[in-house]
Amino acid sequence: MKVINIKDALARCWLNLSQSLPRYEPFAELAARPHTEIVIDGNGYSLYRASRANVPVLPRRVVHVAPDAASVCALLRKGEEVVVAVDLERCYRRHVSLPREAEGKIGQILDLDMARVTPFARADVFAGWINHRGKESATNLNVEQIIIRKDIVAGLHEAIHHRGARAIGLIVRNGQAPALPLALSLEGGFYGAAAAKRSMQMAAVSLVVLSAGLVAFGSAALTRQSHILSVIAEQSAEAAIEAADVRARLEQLKSNSAEISALQARRSRDRLVSAVEELSRILPDSAFLDGLSIETSKVVVDGGAAAPEELISPLEATSLFKNVSFSSPVFKNPNEPQSHFSIKLELQTPTGGGQN
């Protein structure tokens, strides 16, 4: 007869559950998708769009370069999420060797040490650290601390907020190279730390509750194993019948949803094609488009032209568009023959009430 050791089984379950708790990596989370990025360096401010923190900044993606924060933020859209990047030359960095036993308290140790070895007060700076795991020894940790004065970022942060945009994170770049593996929050601490802490707390509570349930289940299994198995078998048979019915309903819903989605996709595709064809007809040959985005009935057109102001009237005259206006100021980069524009407009509602 096979003997079940409940104590060992619960220990294995606890280990597996603790290893399944989410591990939050701030930089990996921030770099997972492209963002609008404003870089602060010795020459002023540079605005990039569709930039990723873990790859070099691409000169072809630069949208605007300005000597002051207000000017570079003039092209931001309301609600746009912005990552602020500070050039490494404007940061204070130092390397610290800590005992391996201090790995869980690196931040606390560096904060206490800051007032002693640096001229900065903790409240006046953004501070973070990078644990260079590949360079650590058997007994010590190789930690690099990065410190950024808040006054370097304060003006830009205020200008972003004034435009109705939102600064979501702070990174450090060494020139145009990929950012250092460090992502901070402009509210203090690491990027996303508050949300990650809440998630960890919820996961820990769930783990405790689940573990308590496993203990209760294990105790009951010792005394009523055969009875539980019979009940489970009976309930499984009933659940199988219910599951088959649910699957059939889900398949029907899935089929109906697919038909509706196909119709909606076709209507959206037809409107997009019409908008592109109308824009191609109206825009002169000397103009060019950098981007075209359509959300429901709202369209944003980005591009360049010798005289962008002359594009508004032809667009308003067509029966396809309405409420045509510039979504941001027209600007012209030095040594470029054409000015850059961003025009917003709305698609007219089709008349006749028919549907495709």
C-alpha positions as CSV (number, residue, x, y, z in Angstrom):
1,M,0.0,0.0,0.0
2,K,1.4,3.4,-1.0
3,V,1.7,5.8,1.9
4,I,1.0,9.5,1.2
5,N,3.2,11.9,3.1
6,I,0.9,15.0,3.5
7,K,3.7,17.1,5.1
8,D,6.0,16.7,2.1
9,A,3.3,17.3,-0.4
10,L,2.3,20.6,1.3
11,A,5.9,21.7,1.4
12,R,6.3,21.1,-2.3
13,C,3.0,23.0,-3.0
14,W,4.2,25.9,-0.9
15,L,7.5,26.1,-2.8
16,N,5.8,26.0,-6.2
17,L,3.3,28.7,-5.2
18,S,6.0,31.0,-3.8
19,Q,8.0,30.7,-7.0
20,S,5.0,31.6,-9.0
21,L,4.6,35.0,-7.4
22,P,5.0,37.8,-9.9
23,R,8.5,39.3,-10.2
24,Y,8.5,42.9,-11.3
25,E,11.3,44.3,-13.4
26,P,10.7,48.1,-13.8
27,F,13.0,48.6,-16.8
28,A,11.7,45.6,-18.7
29,E,8.2,46.7,-18.0
30,L,8.9,50.3,-19.3
31,A,10.8,49.0,-22.4
32,A,8.2,46.5,-23.3
33,R,6.4,49.0,-25.7
34,P,7.4,52.2,-27.5
35,H,6.7,55.6,-25.9
36,T,7.1,59.3,-26.7
37,E,10.5,60.2,-25.3
38,I,12.0,63.6,-24.4
39,V,15.8,63.6,-24.0
40,I,17.6,66.2,-21.8
41,D,21.2,66.7,-22.7
42,G,23.8,69.5,-22.8
43,N,22.3,70.9,-26.0
44,G,18.7,71.2,-24.8
45,Y,15.7,69.0,-25.4
46,S,14.9,66.5,-28.1
47,L,11.4,65.0,-28.7
48,Y,11.2,61.4,-30.2
49,R,8.1,59.3,-30.9
50,A,7.8,55.5,-31.0
51,S,11.1,55.2,-29.0
52,R,12.0,52.2,-27.0
53,A,14.2,52.5,-23.9
54,N,16.2,49.3,-24.6
55,V,17.3,50.4,-28.1
56,P,19.3,53.4,-29.3
57,V,17.4,56.6,-30.1
58,L,17.0,56.9,-33.8
59,P,17.8,60.3,-35.4
60,R,15.1,59.7,-38.0
61,R,12.5,59.5,-35.2
62,V,13.3,63.0,-33.8
63,V,10.3,65.2,-34.0
64,H,11.5,68.4,-32.6
65,V,14.7,69.9,-31.0
66,A,14.4,73.0,-28.7
67,P,16.5,74.9,-26.2
68,D,13.8,75.1,-23.6
69,A,11.2,72.7,-22.1
70,A,8.1,74.7,-23.1
71,S,9.1,74.7,-26.8
72,V,9.8,71.0,-27.1
73,C,6.5,70.2,-25.3
74,A,4.5,72.3,-27.8
75,L,3.9,69.2,-30.0
76,L,2.7,66.9,-27.2
77,R,-0.9,65.8,-27.4
78,K,-3.4,65.8,-24.5
79,G,-3.2,62.5,-22.6
80,E,0.1,61.5,-24.3
81,E,2.4,59.4,-22.1
82,V,6.0,60.6,-22.1
83,V,9.2,59.0,-20.9
84,V,11.9,61.5,-19.8
85,A,15.5,60.6,-20.5
86,V,18.5,62.3,-18.9
87,D,21.9,62.1,-20.5
88,L,24.4,60.3,-18.3
89,E,26.7,63.3,-18.3
90,R,24.1,65.2,-16.3
91,C,23.9,62.4,-13.6
92,Y,26.0,61.5,-10.7
93,R,27.1,57.9,-10.6
94,R,29.2,55.8,-8.2
95,H,30.0,52.1,-7.9
96,V,29.6,50.5,-4.5
97,S,30.6,47.0,-3.3
98,L,28.2,45.5,-0.8
99,P,28.2,42.1,1.0
100,R,26.0,39.5,-0.7
101,E,23.8,39.3,2.5
102,A,22.7,42.9,1.9
103,E,21.0,42.1,-1.5
104,G,17.5,42.6,-0.1
105,K,18.3,46.0,1.5
106,I,20.4,47.7,-1.2
107,G,18.1,50.7,-1.6
108,Q,18.0,51.4,2.2
109,I,21.8,51.2,2.5
110,L,22.5,53.5,-0.4
111,D,19.9,56.1,0.9
112,L,21.6,56.1,4.3
113,D,25.0,56.4,2.7
114,M,24.0,59.2,0.3
115,A,24.2,62.1,2.9
116,R,27.7,60.9,4.0
117,V,29.4,60.5,0.6
118,T,27.5,62.9,-1.7
119,P,26.5,66.6,-1.6
120,F,22.8,65.7,-2.2
121,A,19.8,65.4,0.1
122,R,17.6,62.5,-0.6
123,A,14.5,64.7,-1.0
124,D,16.3,66.7,-3.8
125,V,17.2,63.9,-6.1
126,F,15.9,60.9,-8.0
127,A,18.0,57.9,-7.1
128,G,18.2,54.3,-8.2
129,W,20.7,51.5,-8.5
130,I,21.7,48.7,-10.9
131,N,22.9,45.4,-9.5
132,H,25.5,44.2,-12.1
133,R,25.0,40.5,-11.4
134,G,27.5,39.4,-14.0
135,K,30.3,41.3,-12.3
136,E,29.7,40.3,-8.7
137,S,32.1,38.1,-6.7
138,A,31.3,35.1,-4.5
139,T,31.0,37.3,-1.5
140,N,30.2,40.9,-2.7
141,L,27.6,42.6,-4.9
142,N,28.7,45.1,-7.6
143,V,26.1,47.9,-7.4
144,E,26.0,51.1,-9.5
145,Q,24.1,54.0,-8.0
146,I,22.6,56.7,-10.3
147,I,21.6,60.1,-8.9
148,I,19.7,62.8,-10.8
149,R,19.0,66.2,-9.4
150,K,15.2,67.0,-9.4
151,D,15.8,70.5,-10.6
152,I,17.1,69.2,-14.0
153,V,13.8,67.5,-14.7
154,A,11.4,69.9,-12.8
155,G,10.9,72.4,-15.7
156,L,10.2,69.7,-18.2
157,H,7.9,67.8,-15.9
158,E,5.8,71.0,-15.4
159,A,5.8,71.7,-19.2
160,I,4.5,68.2,-19.9
161,H,1.8,68.6,-17.3
162,H,0.8,72.0,-18.7
163,R,0.2,70.4,-22.2
164,G,-2.1,67.9,-20.7
165,A,0.3,65.0,-21.2
166,R,1.7,62.7,-18.5
167,A,5.3,61.9,-17.6
168,I,5.3,58.2,-16.7
169,G,8.9,57.3,-16.2
170,L,12.5,58.5,-16.0
171,I,15.5,56.7,-17.7
172,V,19.2,57.5,-18.3
173,R,20.9,57.4,-21.7
174,N,24.6,57.6,-22.5
175,G,24.3,59.6,-25.7
176,Q,22.2,57.8,-28.3
177,A,22.9,54.4,-26.9
178,P,20.2,52.2,-25.2
179,A,19.2,53.4,-21.8
180,L,20.9,52.0,-18.7
181,P,18.8,49.2,-17.2
182,L,17.2,51.6,-14.7
183,A,13.6,53.0,-14.8
184,L,12.5,55.4,-12.1
185,S,9.1,57.1,-11.4
186,L,8.9,60.9,-11.3
187,E,6.9,60.5,-8.1
188,G,9.9,58.8,-6.5
189,G,11.2,55.2,-6.4
190,F,11.3,52.8,-9.3
191,Y,8.9,52.8,-12.2
192,G,5.6,51.1,-11.4
193,A,6.8,50.2,-7.8
194,A,3.5,51.2,-6.2
195,A,1.4,49.1,-8.5
196,A,3.8,46.2,-8.3
197,K,3.7,46.4,-4.5
198,R,-0.1,46.2,-4.5
199,S,0.0,43.2,-6.8
200,M,2.6,41.4,-4.6
201,Q,0.5,42.0,-1.6
202,M,-2.6,40.7,-3.3
203,A,-0.7,37.7,-4.5
204,A,0.8,37.1,-1.1
205,V,-2.7,37.2,0.5
206,S,-4.0,34.8,-2.1
207,L,-1.0,32.5,-1.5
208,V,-1.8,32.5,2.3
209,V,-5.5,31.8,1.7
210,L,-4.7,29.1,-0.8
211,S,-2.1,27.5,1.4
212,A,-4.6,27.5,4.3
213,G,-7.1,25.8,2.0
214,L,-4.5,23.2,1.0
215,V,-3.7,22.4,4.7
216,A,-7.4,22.0,5.4
217,F,-7.8,19.8,2.3
218,G,-4.8,17.7,3.3
219,S,-6.1,17.1,6.8
220,A,-9.5,16.1,5.5
221,A,-7.9,13.8,3.0
222,L,-6.3,11.7,5.7
223,T,-9.7,10.9,7.3
224,R,-12.1,10.9,4.4
225,Q,-10.1,10.2,1.3
226,S,-12.4,7.5,-0.1
227,H,-15.5,9.6,0.5
228,I,-14.0,12.7,-1.1
229,L,-13.0,10.7,-4.2
230,S,-16.5,9.4,-4.6
231,V,-18.0,12.9,-4.2
232,I,-15.5,14.2,-6.7
233,A,-16.3,11.6,-9.3
234,E,-20.0,12.3,-8.9
235,Q,-19.5,16.1,-9.2
236,S,-17.1,15.6,-12.1
237,A,-19.8,13.8,-14.1
238,E,-22.3,16.6,-13.4
239,A,-19.7,19.2,-14.2
240,A,-18.9,17.5,-17.5
241,I,-22.5,17.7,-18.6
242,E,-22.7,21.4,-17.6
243,A,-19.4,22.1,-19.3
244,A,-20.6,20.6,-22.5
245,D,-23.6,22.8,-22.5
246,V,-21.4,25.9,-21.7
247,R,-19.0,25.0,-24.5
248,A,-21.9,24.8,-27.0
249,R,-23.2,28.2,-25.9
250,L,-19.7,29.7,-26.1
251,E,-19.3,28.3,-29.6
252,Q,-22.6,29.9,-30.7
253,L,-21.5,33.3,-29.1
254,K,-18.1,33.0,-30.8
255,S,-19.7,32.5,-34.2
256,N,-22.1,35.4,-33.7
257,S,-19.2,37.6,-32.5
258,A,-17.0,36.7,-35.5
259,E,-19.8,37.7,-37.9
260,I,-20.3,41.1,-36.2
261,S,-16.5,41.7,-36.0
262,A,-16.2,40.9,-39.7
263,L,-18.9,43.4,-40.6
264,Q,-17.4,46.1,-38.4
265,A,-13.9,45.5,-39.8
266,R,-15.2,45.8,-43.3
267,R,-16.9,49.1,-42.6
268,S,-13.8,50.4,-40.9
269,R,-11.6,49.3,-43.8
270,D,-13.9,50.9,-46.4
271,R,-13.9,54.2,-44.5
272,L,-10.1,54.1,-44.2
273,V,-9.7,53.4,-47.9
274,S,-12.0,56.3,-48.7
275,A,-10.1,58.7,-46.4
276,V,-6.8,57.8,-48.0
277,E,-8.1,58.1,-51.5
278,E,-9.6,61.6,-50.7
279,L,-6.4,62.8,-49.1
280,S,-4.3,61.6,-52.1
281,R,-6.7,63.5,-54.4
282,I,-6.6,66.7,-52.4
283,L,-3.0,67.0,-51.2
284,P,-0.6,68.5,-53.8
285,D,2.3,66.5,-55.2
286,S,4.8,68.7,-53.2
287,A,3.2,67.5,-49.9
288,F,4.0,64.3,-48.1
289,L,2.6,62.3,-45.2
290,D,4.5,60.9,-42.2
291,G,1.5,59.3,-40.6
292,L,-2.2,58.7,-40.7
293,S,-4.3,57.5,-37.7
294,I,-8.0,56.9,-37.6
295,E,-9.9,56.3,-34.4
296,T,-13.7,55.8,-34.9
297,S,-14.5,59.0,-36.9
298,K,-11.5,61.1,-35.9
299,V,-8.5,61.3,-38.2
300,V,-5.0,62.8,-37.5
301,V,-2.7,63.5,-40.5
302,D,1.0,64.2,-40.0
303,G,3.3,65.3,-42.8
304,G,5.1,68.2,-44.6
305,A,4.2,70.8,-47.2
306,A,5.5,74.0,-48.5
307,A,2.4,75.9,-47.3
308,P,0.4,73.7,-44.8
309,E,-2.0,76.6,-44.2
310,E,-3.3,76.2,-47.7
311,L,-4.4,72.6,-47.1
312,I,-7.2,73.4,-44.7
313,S,-9.7,74.9,-47.2
314,P,-9.5,72.0,-49.7
315,L,-10.0,69.5,-46.9
316,E,-13.0,71.4,-45.5
317,A,-14.5,71.7,-49.0
318,T,-14.8,67.9,-49.5
319,S,-18.0,66.1,-48.4
320,L,-15.9,63.4,-46.6
321,F,-14.3,65.5,-43.9
322,K,-15.5,68.1,-41.3
323,N,-14.1,70.1,-38.4
324,V,-10.7,70.4,-40.1
325,S,-8.0,72.2,-38.0
326,F,-4.3,72.0,-37.0
327,S,-3.8,69.8,-33.9
328,S,-0.5,71.4,-33.2
329,P,1.6,74.4,-34.4
330,V,3.2,74.2,-37.8
331,F,7.0,74.2,-37.6
332,K,9.9,74.1,-40.0
333,N,13.4,72.6,-39.2
334,P,16.4,74.5,-40.4
335,N,17.6,73.6,-44.0
336,E,14.3,71.9,-44.8
337,P,12.2,73.3,-47.7
338,Q,8.9,72.1,-46.2
339,S,7.1,72.8,-43.0
340,H,5.8,70.0,-40.7
341,F,2.1,69.9,-39.9
342,S,-0.4,67.8,-37.9
343,I,-4.0,68.2,-39.0
344,K,-7.0,66.7,-37.2
345,L,-10.4,66.2,-38.9
346,E,-13.5,64.1,-38.6
347,L,-15.1,61.8,-41.1
348,Q,-18.6,62.8,-42.2
349,T,-21.4,60.4,-41.2
350,P,-22.6,58.6,-44.4
351,T,-26.1,59.7,-45.5
352,G,-28.9,57.4,-46.5
353,G,-28.8,55.1,-43.5
354,G,-27.4,52.1,-45.5
355,Q,-24.8,49.7,-44.2
356,N,-22.2,47.6,-46.0
